[in-house]
Amino acid sequence: MRSWSDRNRQKRPNRYIYRTTIPGIWHYIATKVGIIGFMRGLANDVAIDGITANAVLPGLTNTLATARQSEEQKRATWEQQAIKRLGEPEDVTGAVLFLTSHDAAFITRQATVVDGGQYRIG
């Protein structure tokens, strides 16, 4: 008996897609995906001890890392967001504080996106 993947591989190849609007940042994307994988594996390993592991994925944030980008590059990014501005470090802090609080004691293996609504479906 052939497996589902064997049958579907012949009909139509499976595809893995990561969408980004910024070309030339493959190294950044690979690192971010690696962090998510590490966090999810870690969460499995430490949950037995009552420890949670989550990731916070910020969008374009006003930090030293973005200081080299032109205002035009920054604007092109945040104009795609629901909230039309560059993120500030304080915007990310709220998510971190929540995920480290008692209110998030039952939340683990999650990647929380803090990007002003840039990631959209459709």
C-alpha positions in Angstrom: 0.0 0.0 0.0 1.4 3.4 -1.0 1.4 6.2 1.5 -0.6 9.4 1.0 2.6 11.3 0.3 3.7 8.8 -2.4 0.4 9.2 -4.2 0.3 13.0 -4.0 4.0 13.4 -4.9 3.2 12.0 -8.3 0.0 14.1 -8.8 1.2 17.4 -7.6 4.4 18.3 -5.7 4.0 19.7 -2.2 5.2 23.3 -1.7 6.5 25.2 1.2 6.1 29.0 0.9 7.4 31.8 3.0 6.2 35.2 1.9 8.2 38.3 2.4 8.1 41.7 0.8 11.8 42.4 1.3 14.2 40.7 -1.2 17.7 39.7 -0.2 17.1 38.8 3.4 17.2 35.0 3.1 19.7 34.9 6.0 17.2 36.8 8.2 14.3 34.5 7.2 16.4 31.4 7.9 17.4 32.6 11.3 13.8 33.5 12.2 12.5 30.1 11.1 15.3 28.4 13.0 14.4 30.3 16.2 10.8 29.2 15.9 11.8 25.5 15.4 14.2 25.7 18.4 11.5 27.3 20.6 9.0 24.6 19.7 11.4 21.8 20.4 12.5 23.5 23.6 8.8 23.8 24.7 8.3 20.1 24.3 11.4 19.3 26.4 10.7 21.7 29.3 6.9 21.5 29.6 7.1 18.6 32.0 8.8 21.0 34.4 6.0 23.6 34.1 8.2 25.8 31.9 6.8 27.5 28.8 8.7 28.6 25.7 7.4 31.1 23.2 8.8 33.4 20.5 8.0 37.0 19.8 8.4 38.0 16.1 8.5 41.7 15.7 8.0 43.5 12.5 10.0 46.5 11.4 10.9 48.2 14.7 12.7 51.5 15.4 16.0 50.1 16.7 19.7 50.4 15.8 19.2 47.5 13.3 16.8 49.6 11.2 18.7 52.9 11.5 20.6 52.2 8.3 17.4 51.9 6.2 16.2 54.9 4.4 13.0 56.6 5.3 11.6 55.4 1.9 12.4 51.8 2.7 10.8 52.1 6.2 7.7 53.8 4.7 7.4 51.1 2.0 7.2 48.5 4.8 4.8 50.2 7.2 2.5 51.3 4.4 1.7 47.6 4.0 0.7 47.3 7.6 -2.7 47.9 9.2 -1.1 50.3 11.7 0.7 52.9 9.6 3.8 53.5 11.5 7.2 52.0 12.4 7.0 49.8 15.5 8.7 51.0 18.7 10.6 48.7 21.2 7.8 49.4 23.7 5.3 47.8 21.3 7.3 44.5 21.5 7.8 44.8 25.3 4.0 44.3 26.0 4.0 40.9 24.3 7.1 39.8 26.1 5.7 41.0 29.5 2.4 39.1 28.8 4.1 35.9 27.8 6.3 35.9 30.9 3.4 36.6 33.2 1.2 34.2 35.1 -1.7 35.1 32.7 0.2 33.2 30.0 1.0 30.1 32.1 -0.9 27.8 29.7 0.5 29.3 26.5 3.5 27.5 25.1 5.1 26.7 21.6 3.6 29.9 20.2 5.1 32.5 17.9 3.5 35.8 18.6 3.7 38.3 15.7 4.0 41.9 16.7 4.1 43.7 13.4 1.4 46.3 13.2 -0.7 44.0 11.1 1.7 43.5 8.3 1.1 39.8 8.1 -2.3 39.4 6.5 -4.2 36.6 4.8 -5.4 37.6 1.4 
